[in-house]
Amino acid sequence: MIIHSATFVKSSETLKQCPDSTLPEFGFIGRSNVGKSSLINMLTGWSKLAKISGEPGKTRTINHFLINDKWHLVDLPGYGYAKVPARLREKWQRNTRNYIMKRDNLVCLFVLLDSRLKPQRSDLDFMEYLGINQVAFARVFTKSDKVGNLALRDSINLYDAEMLKKWESLPVTFITSSKNSEGRNEILSFIQEYLNKLSNRV
């Protein structure tokens, strides 16, 4: 897939405020400071499409971007640590889960995982939640350039081992680096395959 255009559509606090659209949507979500904005900018080729911040928890709304006039990339608030009151953090999470569970044109979620870290309980619990509710998702290991090949393999193996305690099979997995664009072609090809399948159903 070649990205010809990527434009910001709107930010929404709730599901009801999301764009009135039937275009396919692909969501990106992960723990705070996982590198989500950097990954979105790398995938689209627009360096300032998503705002990058050194402060965790800066994405506080459901942000829609129109890609190639054919599908929406949706930047979702992160879960986990954020320097905000617990009540506000719970509000973000509630609105995000409403979007995930009730947005009819959400095709797939990309769950971002920091490849430098051991399996995080919040990540495992969130993916289990998606699995129980039959929400299609893929794992995206970020920041691969910051770890060696052995450490990266060990990190993924640890996640696999933890998930296989409850899962019969593992989701599609991507390894990415916003610095050297690793994984870009693979993710965009994955999205294109989804779009092709959807167009064949029409």
C-alpha atoms as a printed R data frame, in Angstrom:
    type eleno elety resid chain resno       x       y      z
1   ATOM     1    CA   MET     A     1   0.000   0.000  0.000
2   ATOM     2    CA   ILE     A     2   1.199   3.484 -0.888
3   ATOM     3    CA   ILE     A     3  -0.026   6.310  1.328
4   ATOM     4    CA   HIS     A     4  -1.065   9.156 -0.972
5   ATOM     5    CA   SER     A     5  -2.890  11.244  1.606
6   ATOM     6    CA   ALA     A     6  -3.370  11.361  5.351
7   ATOM     7    CA   THR     A     7  -5.519  14.057  6.897
8   ATOM     8    CA   PHE     A     8  -6.813  14.735 10.377
9   ATOM     9    CA   VAL     A     9 -10.613  14.449 10.573
10  ATOM    10    CA   LYS     A    10 -11.585  15.138 14.178
11  ATOM    11    CA   SER     A    11 -11.043  14.366 17.853
12  ATOM    12    CA   SER     A    12 -13.922  12.830 19.779
13  ATOM    13    CA   GLU     A    13 -14.361  12.336 23.493
14  ATOM    14    CA   THR     A    14 -17.175   9.816 23.110
15  ATOM    15    CA   LEU     A    15 -18.446   7.268 20.626
16  ATOM    16    CA   LYS     A    16 -21.410   9.473 19.707
17  ATOM    17    CA   GLN     A    17 -19.039  12.260 18.669
18  ATOM    18    CA   CYS     A    18 -17.083  10.046 16.264
19  ATOM    19    CA   PRO     A    19 -17.386  10.820 12.534
20  ATOM    20    CA   ASP     A    20 -20.558   9.681 10.810
21  ATOM    21    CA   SER     A    21 -18.819   7.323  8.422
22  ATOM    22    CA   THR     A    22 -19.029   3.794  7.132
23  ATOM    23    CA   LEU     A    23 -15.401   3.636  6.018
24  ATOM    24    CA   PRO     A    24 -13.310   0.819  7.541
25  ATOM    25    CA   GLU     A    25 -11.392   1.825 10.670
26  ATOM    26    CA   PHE     A    26  -8.142   0.475 12.085
27  ATOM    27    CA   GLY     A    27  -7.426   1.424 15.685
28  ATOM    28    CA   PHE     A    28  -4.052   1.842 17.389
29  ATOM    29    CA   ILE     A    29  -3.823   1.476 21.143
30  ATOM    30    CA   GLY     A    30  -1.286   0.652 23.849
31  ATOM    31    CA   ARG     A    31   0.075   1.564 27.241
32  ATOM    32    CA   SER     A    32   1.168   5.140 27.762
33  ATOM    33    CA   ASN     A    33   4.584   5.940 26.278
34  ATOM    34    CA   VAL     A    34   4.648   2.850 24.035
35  ATOM    35    CA   GLY     A    35   5.505   4.926 20.963
36  ATOM    36    CA   LYS     A    36   2.064   5.071 19.378
37  ATOM    37    CA   SER     A    37   2.287   8.536 17.842
38  ATOM    38    CA   SER     A    38   5.737   7.826 16.410
39  ATOM    39    CA   LEU     A    39   4.463   4.594 14.870
40  ATOM    40    CA   ILE     A    40   1.432   6.308 13.306
41  ATOM    41    CA   ASN     A    41   3.658   8.994 11.788
42  ATOM    42    CA   MET     A    42   6.046   6.356 10.466
43  ATOM    43    CA   LEU     A    43   3.246   4.309  8.900
44  ATOM    44    CA   THR     A    44   1.626   7.264  7.161
45  ATOM    45    CA   GLY     A    45   4.851   9.018  6.180
46  ATOM    46    CA   TRP     A    46   3.590  12.266  7.710
47  ATOM    47    CA   SER     A    47   6.054  13.167 10.464
48  ATOM    48    CA   LYS     A    48   3.671  15.456 12.349
49  ATOM    49    CA   LEU     A    49   0.324  13.758 11.748
50  ATOM    50    CA   ALA     A    50   0.068  12.497 15.326
51  ATOM    51    CA   LYS     A    51   1.471  14.690 18.066
52  ATOM    52    CA   ILE     A    52   4.461  13.187 19.836
53  ATOM    53    CA   SER     A    53   4.992  13.982 23.492
54  ATOM    54    CA   GLY     A    54   7.503  12.976 26.112
55  ATOM    55    CA   GLU     A    55   4.726  13.049 28.667
56  ATOM    56    CA   PRO     A    56   2.731   9.804 28.914
57  ATOM    57    CA   GLY     A    57  -1.022   9.992 28.557
58  ATOM    58    CA   LYS     A    58  -1.204  12.914 26.124
59  ATOM    59    CA   THR     A    59  -3.668  11.202 23.780
60  ATOM    60    CA   ARG     A    60  -6.942  11.862 25.556
61  ATOM    61    CA   THR     A    61  -9.459  11.641 22.732
62  ATOM    62    CA   ILE     A    62 -10.447   9.291 19.912
63  ATOM    63    CA   ASN     A    63  -8.609  10.762 16.927
64  ATOM    64    CA   HIS     A    64  -9.649   9.941 13.365
65  ATOM    65    CA   PHE     A    65  -7.331  10.328 10.366
66  ATOM    66    CA   LEU     A    66  -8.519   9.741  6.807
67  ATOM    67    CA   ILE     A    67  -6.045   7.694  4.762
68  ATOM    68    CA   ASN     A    68  -6.154   7.707  0.949
69  ATOM    69    CA   ASP     A    69  -9.821   8.767  1.200
70  ATOM    70    CA   LYS     A    70 -10.598   5.074  1.745
71  ATOM    71    CA   TRP     A    71 -10.135   4.202  5.422
72  ATOM    72    CA   HIS     A    72  -9.660   5.715  8.849
73  ATOM    73    CA   LEU     A    73  -6.685   5.290 11.107
74  ATOM    74    CA   VAL     A    74  -7.879   5.821 14.678
75  ATOM    75    CA   ASP     A    75  -5.487   6.918 17.412
76  ATOM    76    CA   LEU     A    76  -6.944   5.796 20.745
77  ATOM    77    CA   PRO     A    77  -6.057   6.958 24.285
78  ATOM    78    CA   GLY     A    78  -3.424   4.798 25.928
79  ATOM    79    CA   TYR     A    79  -4.079   2.773 29.032
80  ATOM    80    CA   GLY     A    80  -1.893   2.513 32.102
81  ATOM    81    CA   TYR     A    81   0.146   5.316 33.614
82  ATOM    82    CA   ALA     A    82  -0.855   8.933 33.096
83  ATOM    83    CA   LYS     A    83  -0.419  12.008 35.276
84  ATOM    84    CA   VAL     A    84  -4.129  12.670 35.611
85  ATOM    85    CA   PRO     A    85  -6.747  12.021 38.326
86  ATOM    86    CA   ALA     A    86  -8.030   8.455 38.430
87  ATOM    87    CA   ARG     A    87 -11.579   9.590 37.623
88  ATOM    88    CA   LEU     A    88 -10.439  11.221 34.377
89  ATOM    89    CA   ARG     A    89  -8.321   8.210 33.425
90  ATOM    90    CA   GLU     A    90 -11.304   5.916 34.012
91  ATOM    91    CA   LYS     A    91 -13.429   8.177 31.788
92  ATOM    92    CA   TRP     A    92 -10.926   7.825 28.917
93  ATOM    93    CA   GLN     A    93 -10.874   4.068 29.329
94  ATOM    94    CA   ARG     A    94 -14.666   3.848 29.409
95  ATOM    95    CA   ASN     A    95 -15.008   5.940 26.248
96  ATOM    96    CA   THR     A    96 -12.313   3.904 24.525
97  ATOM    97    CA   ARG     A    97 -13.967   0.610 25.393
98  ATOM    98    CA   ASN     A    98 -17.313   1.918 24.173
99  ATOM    99    CA   TYR     A    99 -15.675   2.702 20.857
100 ATOM   100    CA   ILE     A   100 -14.009  -0.715 20.656
101 ATOM   101    CA   MET     A   101 -17.170  -2.638 21.503
102 ATOM   102    CA   LYS     A   102 -19.776  -0.597 19.631
103 ATOM   103    CA   ARG     A   103 -18.106   0.959 16.583
104 ATOM   104    CA   ASP     A   104 -19.518  -1.152 13.749
105 ATOM   105    CA   ASN     A   105 -16.876  -0.209 11.176
106 ATOM   106    CA   LEU     A   106 -13.884  -0.958 13.413
107 ATOM   107    CA   VAL     A   107 -12.090  -3.681 11.474
108 ATOM   108    CA   CYS     A   108  -9.035  -4.426 13.582
109 ATOM   109    CA   LEU     A   109  -7.105  -3.098 16.559
110 ATOM   110    CA   PHE     A   110  -3.331  -2.888 16.629
111 ATOM   111    CA   VAL     A   111  -2.215  -3.408 20.225
112 ATOM   112    CA   LEU     A   112   1.215  -1.861 20.757
113 ATOM   113    CA   LEU     A   113   3.662  -3.553 23.120
114 ATOM   114    CA   ASP     A   114   7.030  -2.146 24.221
115 ATOM   115    CA   SER     A   115   9.611  -4.716 23.139
116 ATOM   116    CA   ARG     A   116  12.002  -3.553 25.873
117 ATOM   117    CA   LEU     A   117   9.696  -4.687 28.667
118 ATOM   118    CA   LYS     A   118   8.691  -8.025 30.100
119 ATOM   119    CA   PRO     A   119   5.002  -8.933 29.687
120 ATOM   120    CA   GLN     A   120   2.902  -6.274 31.408
121 ATOM   121    CA   ARG     A   121  -0.237  -7.341 33.234
122 ATOM   122    CA   SER     A   122  -2.228  -4.418 31.776
123 ATOM   123    CA   ASP     A   123  -1.314  -5.542 28.231
124 ATOM   124    CA   LEU     A   124  -2.166  -9.180 28.885
125 ATOM   125    CA   ASP     A   125  -5.464  -8.295 30.547
126 ATOM   126    CA   PHE     A   126  -6.439  -5.949 27.712
127 ATOM   127    CA   MET     A   127  -5.719  -8.531 25.020
128 ATOM   128    CA   GLU     A   128  -7.664 -11.135 27.002
129 ATOM   129    CA   TYR     A   129 -10.578  -8.684 27.127
130 ATOM   130    CA   LEU     A   130 -10.421  -8.341 23.347
131 ATOM   131    CA   GLY     A   131 -10.295 -12.088 22.894
132 ATOM   132    CA   ILE     A   132 -13.264 -12.743 25.181
133 ATOM   133    CA   ASN     A   133 -15.283 -10.145 23.279
134 ATOM   134    CA   GLN     A   134 -14.120 -11.446 19.886
135 ATOM   135    CA   VAL     A   135 -12.516  -8.176 18.824
136 ATOM   136    CA   ALA     A   136  -9.997  -8.730 16.023
137 ATOM   137    CA   PHE     A   137  -6.539  -7.491 16.914
138 ATOM   138    CA   ALA     A   138  -2.858  -7.814 16.083
139 ATOM   139    CA   ARG     A   139   0.171  -7.389 18.315
140 ATOM   140    CA   VAL     A   140   2.723  -4.740 17.410
141 ATOM   141    CA   PHE     A   141   6.049  -4.830 19.224
142 ATOM   142    CA   THR     A   142   7.517  -1.313 19.143
143 ATOM   143    CA   LYS     A   143  10.995   0.178 19.609
144 ATOM   144    CA   SER     A   144  12.791  -2.890 18.226
145 ATOM   145    CA   ASP     A   145  15.820  -0.719 17.409
146 ATOM   146    CA   LYS     A   146  16.366  -0.163 21.132
147 ATOM   147    CA   VAL     A   147  16.982  -3.848 21.927
148 ATOM   148    CA   GLY     A   148  19.238  -6.529 20.473
149 ATOM   149    CA   ASN     A   149  17.873  -9.392 18.407
150 ATOM   150    CA   LEU     A   150  18.240 -11.867 21.261
151 ATOM   151    CA   ALA     A   151  16.470  -9.610 23.772
152 ATOM   152    CA   LEU     A   152  13.712  -8.933 21.251
153 ATOM   153    CA   ARG     A   153  13.168 -12.630 20.625
154 ATOM   154    CA   ASP     A   154  13.149 -13.293 24.381
155 ATOM   155    CA   SER     A   155  10.557 -10.550 24.931
156 ATOM   156    CA   ILE     A   156   8.224 -11.963 22.284
157 ATOM   157    CA   ASN     A   157   8.723 -15.506 23.564
158 ATOM   158    CA   LEU     A   158   7.771 -14.394 27.073
159 ATOM   159    CA   TYR     A   159   4.559 -12.827 25.770
160 ATOM   160    CA   ASP     A   160   3.816 -15.969 23.762
161 ATOM   161    CA   ALA     A   161   4.332 -18.182 26.778
162 ATOM   162    CA   GLU     A   162   2.067 -16.065 28.977
163 ATOM   163    CA   MET     A   163  -0.692 -15.849 26.381
164 ATOM   164    CA   LEU     A   164  -0.610 -19.538 25.495
165 ATOM   165    CA   LYS     A   165  -1.565 -20.309 29.093
166 ATOM   166    CA   LYS     A   166  -5.060 -19.135 28.118
167 ATOM   167    CA   TRP     A   167  -5.059 -18.846 24.322
168 ATOM   168    CA   GLU     A   168  -5.278 -21.709 21.826
169 ATOM   169    CA   SER     A   169  -3.420 -19.686 19.199
170 ATOM   170    CA   LEU     A   170  -1.623 -16.375 18.991
171 ATOM   171    CA   PRO     A   171  -2.674 -13.245 17.081
172 ATOM   172    CA   VAL     A   172  -0.826 -11.858 14.084
173 ATOM   173    CA   THR     A   173   2.376 -10.207 15.294
174 ATOM   174    CA   PHE     A   174   4.470  -7.359 13.880
175 ATOM   175    CA   ILE     A   175   7.893  -6.068 14.915
176 ATOM   176    CA   THR     A   176   8.367  -2.346 14.365
177 ATOM   177    CA   SER     A   177  10.773   0.525 14.742
178 ATOM   178    CA   SER     A   178   9.721   4.096 14.086
179 ATOM   179    CA   LYS     A   179  13.378   5.007 13.713
180 ATOM   180    CA   ASN     A   180  14.181   2.733 10.759
181 ATOM   181    CA   SER     A   181  10.619   2.035  9.502
182 ATOM   182    CA   GLU     A   182  10.822  -1.656 10.312
183 ATOM   183    CA   GLY     A   183   7.407  -3.294 10.005
184 ATOM   184    CA   ARG     A   184   5.875  -0.484  7.945
185 ATOM   185    CA   ASN     A   185   5.361  -2.469  4.750
186 ATOM   186    CA   GLU     A   186   4.104  -5.499  6.660
187 ATOM   187    CA   ILE     A   187   1.423  -3.553  8.561
188 ATOM   188    CA   LEU     A   188   0.272  -1.613  5.502
189 ATOM   189    CA   SER     A   189   0.067  -4.849  3.497
190 ATOM   190    CA   PHE     A   190  -1.975  -6.390  6.317
191 ATOM   191    CA   ILE     A   191  -4.391  -3.455  6.216
192 ATOM   192    CA   GLN     A   192  -4.611  -3.686  2.423
193 ATOM   193    CA   GLU     A   193  -5.522  -7.370  2.663
194 ATOM   194    CA   TYR     A   194  -8.357  -6.476  5.034
195 ATOM   195    CA   LEU     A   195  -9.571  -3.754  2.674
196 ATOM   196    CA   ASN     A   196  -9.473  -6.150 -0.277
197 ATOM   197    CA   LYS     A   197 -11.554  -8.703  1.618
198 ATOM   198    CA   LEU     A   198 -14.096  -6.059  2.571
199 ATOM   199    CA   SER     A   199 -14.396  -4.776 -1.003
200 ATOM   200    CA   ASN     A   200 -14.941  -8.327 -2.288
201 ATOM   201    CA   ARG     A   201 -17.926  -8.707  0.020
202 ATOM   202    CA   VAL     A   202 -19.696  -5.728 -1.489
